[in-house]
């Protein structure tokens, strides 16, 4: 049963593929105007390319597809080589991927606006600091979150939510929102079991990076 006091039409704690009986998505026929659209990349503004590339390349395993100094800013496009052949020859993979870039999924664009490196920490809003709330996190699925988290901790990465933790305080539900009557209530036990298996760390600019197991135990 849904909570009559909740603005959500969905019952609390139920996992609903495709929205279940509540779904409102229209059909997607082959003649739909959006056929061929792809979710291609996400862009983050960064202050220190060396620190950000160390995190996303050396620690998270992404590789550079291309970079470009546009004048006022430099962009870095990153992605994951998917095959053993691509991983064995990163340069060839990058050149090949540049040719099919608009059709490649799951890319991360780092956007270094020149001069931002001289600004203090916190110059960019991460989307999780009140009152500038909005953007949540960048999510990665990981074969073994525990070992990945241990490696990141050893490298000095700041852990925002450890494994086995699923409190309100451990995820982006701020006291600022609760004081305004937004997002009140406790996390449902069904979701807590999932959240316990997920970790959050901070990248060099403080953006939340979510580490999700590729085999979630229900």
N, C-alpha and C positions, 0 to 999 in steps of 0.2 A: 504494500500500500504506500502511496506517496504521502508525504507530510502535507496536510492542508495549509500549514503555515509557511511552507517553502515556496519560493518563486519558481523552483524547478518542477516540471511535470513528471520527472522520473522517480521511481521508488528508491529510497536510500539503500545503498550497498549492493545493488544488482548490476551485474555486468551484462550489457545489452548490445550484442553484435547488430550493427546496422540500425541501432536505436530501438530494436525490438518492435513491439506493436505500436510504440509511440513515434516511430520514424516519420519524418515529414519530407524526406528527400523525394524530388520528382524522378521519374524514370530518366534513363540516360540512353536515348536511342542513338544509332550510328550516325544519324543526321544532325545530332546536337551541335550547336555552334562551338562548344568547348572541346570537342574531340581533338586530341593531339596536344592539349595543354599539358605541361609538365611542371611539377614543383622542383625547381632547379637548384636554387642556392639561398643561403641566408648570409646577410652582411652584418659584421660587427665593427664598430669604430674602435681602434686601438691607439694607445699612446706610445708604446715601446715595441717596435717590430721584433727586436731581438728576443725579448722576453716572451712575446706572444707566439713567435715561431718556435721557440724552444718548447713551449707548452704543447702546441697543437701538432708540431712535427715530431720532435724528439720524444715527447711523453705520450701523446695520443696517437701517434703513428700515421697521421695524414702526410701527404707529400705534395710538393708544389707543382701545380699544372703550369702556371705562368705568373709572372709579375709584370707590372707596368708602372713607371713613373709618369703620371699624367701632367705634372707641373705643380699644381697645388696639393696633390696627394699621390700616394703610391698604393696600388692594390696588389693583393696576394690572393690568388685563387688556389684553394687546397681541395684535395680529394683522396680517396682510398684506391690504390691499385687493386683490382679485384682478382687477378689471376697470378699464378706463379711466374708466368712469362713476363707479365707487367712488372711484378715486384723485382724480377731479376734485371730489368733494364728500365730504370725510372725515367731516364731521358727520353727513350723511345715512347714510353707510356705517356709522358707529358705532351710530346709532340702529337701523338695520335689523338689524345683527348682534346687538345686544342681544336682539332678539326671537327670534332663532334660535340663541342662544348654545350651548345643549346639543347642537346638531347641527353646530357649526362646528369644523373640525379645525385642528390645528397652532397652538394658542394658547399664549402664555407669560404666566404670572401672576407678577408681582413682589410680594413680601410684605414690606412695611416695618413691622416691629414697633417701635413708638415707644420711643425710648430707645436702640435698638441703634446709632444714629448716634454715640453718645458712647462706644461701646466701641472698643477698639483694632483695627487691621487684623488680620485673621486670627481675629476673634471667631467667625465661622461657618466650619465645615469645608467645604471644597470637594469633599470626597470623594476627593481625590487627594493629600492630605498624610498621610504615615504618622504615627501608626498608624491614623488615622481614614480608612480607605480604603473606597470603596463607589461613590458616584455618580461617573460618568465625565465626560460633557460634554453640552452642548446643540449639536445639529447643524443647520447651515443648508446648503442647496444653493445654489450661486452660479453665475451664467452665466460669469463670468470671475474666477476666484479670484486671479489675479495682480494685476489692477487693483484688486480689492477690498482685497487685502492691502497694496498700496502706499498706498491711501487711508487705511486704518486706521493704518498706521505713521506717516504724516504727521500724524495726529491724536493721536499719542502713545500708541496702544494697544500693549500689551506682546505681542510675538510669542513664543509658546512653541515652535512648530515651523514652520519656514519651508518653502517649496516645495523639492523636490529632496532632502529629508532624510527618512530612514526608519530611523534607528537606534533601538535600544531606549531610549536616553536621551531621545529626542525625543518619545516617546509615554508614556502612563501605565503604564509598567512600571518600578516603582521598585527601587532597590538594596535597599530594606528587604524587598521581597518575595523578591528573588533570594537574599538572605542566609538566608531561611527555606526556600529550595528551591522557591519558588513562581514559576511562569512563566519557567523557565530555557529557554535555547536562543536561537537567532538567528531573526530575522524571515525567513520564506521569500521567495525572490526574486520569486515571483509576486505576493505581497502587497506587497512593497516597491515594485513598479511602480505600484501603486494609491496606496500611502501617500505616495509622492513627490509626488503631485498634490493632496494634502490639506494644509491648514495648520491650525494651532491658535493662537488668541490668547486672552488673558485678559480677562474683563470686569472692571469696577471692584472686584468682590469677590473676584476671583481664580478664578472658575469658568471651566473650559475651554469655549471656543466653537470648534466645528469648522466649517471652511469646506470644503465638498465640491463639486467641479465637477459641473455638471449633465450634462456630456459627458465621462465618464471614458474615457481611452485605455487599452485593455488591452495 
